Each structure stands twice: as C-alpha cells, then as structure tokens.
Amino acid sequence: MIYLYDRQTVEVMTRTLRIDSNCIDVGCHKGDILRAIVTIAANGKHYAFEPIPSLFEELKSSFPSVSVLNIALSDVQGDATFHHVTSNPSYSGLRPRRYIGGIETVEQITVKTAPLDAILPKNFQVDFIKIDVEGGELQVLQGGLETISRSRPLIVLEHGVGAADYYGTRPEMVYDLLTVDCGLSVFLMGSWLQGKGSLTRPEFVRQFETGENYYFMAFASDRRI
C-alpha cells in the first residue's frame, strides 16, 4: 500500500506545487519523494531531514541542491536515542514501534533533535511538507507550529496505529492541531484527487483506529490550485 501512497503523494504535488515552491521532506529515507520534489519544484528551496547517518550521507551526495540535515525533527532541541532498525530501516524512529514483520534487528544510536521552527530562516514560506517518522508526527507538527500556522502548506503525513500510539499520540490531537491551530482541512489523498470532501474528526479517528488508511493530507480549502 505504501507504493499507492507514494503515487498519490506525487500526483497531489504535481497538481498543487509551482516550479518555485519551497518544500520539506521529514524522514527522507532514500529520497523517493525528494526526487519528485526537486523535479516538480525545480526552482524552490528545499530541506530534507534524515537521522540515519548512512542514508543522510547518500542523500547529501545525491541531492546537492537540497539542504539535507542529519537531524530527527521533533518538538525539542538536544540529543536523543534513536532506534535504527537495521533489518528494516523504514521502521526506525525515536521510539520503538510495533514491527509488523516480527522480530527486527535494532541498533540504538544518538541523534540530534530540533524543532522545525528553530531551523528555518525567519518568515521562510513553506508550500509543502511530507512527514514520515514512524509515529513521531505530532511532535514534528508541534515543533513547526509557527511555520505551519503562518504558511499553511500542503502536508502529507503518515499517521497510524502501531506507531503513533507508542508516542502517546491520539488521532484527535493531530486532527485538532491541523484544523483548529493551523486552519487546514484533512483529507484522504485518493478522495481529494477525486474531488471529494474532507474528513470529519470522527472519521479521521476511525481511519486511524481501523488502519483502513494511514496516510493523510492536510490542505487549506481556500487555497487556489
């Protein structure tokens, strides 16, 4: 299903981003979405965050036009233990999570953490943010609250049971931050691409709890595309 979400993300970006849009890839991994970002928004200023050192080095070499940072975005600045799942790096995060495939090999490393608001230049306009951090998405959003409230970017984020709940995060908390605090509406990407309406709070909670979908987008309904 992840490949469907990736395809939908690229289609959403294609419809909404300009050639000079500024984008942020949080949890960049191997750079699949970042590659689409630099193609669609070739003249924009882009930031990518990847805490796993080996992946960071590869990204820095492969994307010289992007500001690639070896940081785990969160809501606090400092050092933290990061659980690098060496047998399946896409499961890696600041906290261990449920590993669907069973037993995985985990190496604990120390990484730098920082809030997005502390990294970006003052009043930097952000047009798009992708967040895939294996459960820590609420902390990323809280650390970028000033930027998100001001810029009201398109946000695509993974948010699912088996990951976010290991951070003590409930879907209501994510929904309220995006809608009440930041003035965005929450959609399923497939529904938005078909011109359908946004998710209500109870429906978002249901999607989370049943695992029917675990990728969502937040978008300013009054934004022109």
QUIPEZI-V762501 format. One record per residue. N is the residue number from 1. OMEGA is omega in whole degrees, 0 to 359 (* if undefined). D_CENTER is the distance of its C-alpha to the mean C-alpha in Angstrom with 1 decimal. Layout:
N;OMEGA;D_CENTER, N;OMEGA;D_CENTER
//
This chain:
1;181;16.8, 2;180;13.7, 3;174;15.7, 4;180;16.2, 5;177;12.5, 6;179;12.2, 7;179;15.3, 8;178;14.3, 9;180;11.2, 10;179;13.8, 11;176;16.3, 12;178;14.4, 13;181;13.7, 14;182;17.4, 15;190;18.6, 16;187;16.9, 17;173;16.4, 18;179;19.5, 19;181;20.8, 20;178;20.2, 21;178;16.8, 22;189;14.7, 23;180;11.1, 24;179;8.4, 25;183;6.5, 26;189;5.0, 27;191;6.6, 28;179;8.6, 29;182;11.2, 30;173;14.1, 31;181;12.7, 32;179;13.1, 33;178;10.6, 34;179;11.7, 35;177;15.2, 36;179;14.8, 37;184;13.4, 38;175;16.5, 39;184;18.7, 40;182;17.9, 41;189;17.6, 42;183;20.1, 43;180;21.3, 44;175;18.2, 45;188;17.1, 46;176;13.9, 47;176;12.1, 48;183;10.5, 49;180;9.9, 50;184;11.4, 51;180;13.6, 52;189;15.8, 53;183;18.8, 54;178;19.9, 55;177;16.7, 56;181;16.4, 57;179;20.0, 58;180;19.6, 59;180;16.7, 60;179;18.8, 61;186;21.8, 62;185;20.3, 63;184;18.5, 64;181;21.1, 65;184;20.2, 66;172;16.7, 67;182;16.3, 68;185;14.9, 69;180;14.8, 70;187;15.5, 71;169;13.7, 72;179;11.5, 73;180;9.8, 74;179;11.3, 75;180;13.8, 76;178;16.8, 77;179;18.3, 78;176;20.2, 79;181;20.5, 80;173;19.2, 81;181;19.9, 82;183;17.2, 83;181;17.9, 84;180;17.9, 85;187;18.8, 86;179;21.0, 87;180;22.1, 88;189;18.7, 89;181;16.1, 90;176;13.1, 91;187;14.1, 92;179;14.0, 93;181;12.7, 94;175;14.3, 95;175;16.2, 96;180;17.8, 97;177;16.8, 98;181;18.9, 99;190;19.5, 100;183;20.5, 101;181;22.7, 102;184;24.8, 103;177;25.6, 104;177;23.3, 105;186;24.2, 106;175;22.3, 107;178;22.9, 108;178;22.2, 109;177;21.4, 110;181;21.1, 111;173;18.1, 112;173;17.6, 113;178;15.2, 114;173;14.8, 115;178;13.3, 116;182;11.7, 117;181;14.8, 118;185;17.1, 119;185;16.0, 120;174;15.9, 121;182;19.4, 122;178;21.0, 123;176;20.4, 124;180;18.0, 125;178;16.9, 126;182;13.3, 127;183;13.2, 128;175;9.8, 129;170;6.1, 130;182;3.6, 131;177;0.4, 132;189;4.1, 133;172;6.5, 134;173;9.4, 135;183;10.1, 136;186;9.3, 137;178;6.6, 138;179;9.8, 139;176;10.8, 140;180;7.9, 141;179;8.7, 142;180;12.3, 143;178;12.4, 144;188;11.4, 145;181;13.6, 146;180;16.2, 147;183;14.3, 148;179;12.5, 149;182;15.9, 150;186;17.7, 151;186;15.8, 152;182;14.5, 153;165;12.0, 154;179;10.7, 155;171;7.2, 156;184;6.0, 157;170;4.4, 158;179;6.5, 159;186;9.1, 160;175;12.4, 161;186;15.8, 162;178;16.6, 163;183;13.6, 164;182;12.7, 165;175;16.5, 166;175;17.0, 167;184;15.6, 168;184;17.9, 169;173;15.3, 170;180;16.6, 171;177;15.0, 172;181;17.4, 173;179;15.8, 174;181;12.4, 175;182;14.4, 176;178;16.8, 177;183;14.5, 178;186;12.9, 179;184;16.5, 180;185;19.0, 181;188;17.6, 182;176;15.7, 183;180;17.8, 184;172;15.3, 185;184;16.1, 186;184;14.1, 187;156;14.8, 188;183;14.7, 189;180;14.0, 190;179;17.3, 191;179;19.1, 192;180;17.9, 193;178;19.0, 194;178;22.3, 195;181;22.8, 196;187;22.5, 197;184;21.7, 198;179;19.0, 199;170;18.6, 200;178;20.8, 201;179;19.8, 202;180;22.0, 203;176;20.7, 204;178;17.0, 205;180;18.5, 206;179;20.5, 207;180;17.8, 208;189;16.0, 209;179;19.4, 210;184;20.8, 211;180;17.8, 212;171;18.9, 213;177;15.3, 214;169;12.0, 215;184;9.7, 216;173;9.9, 217;175;9.8, 218;190;11.0, 219;175;13.7, 220;186;16.8, 221;180;19.6, 222;180;22.0, 223;179;20.2, 224;177;22.3, 225;*;21.3
//
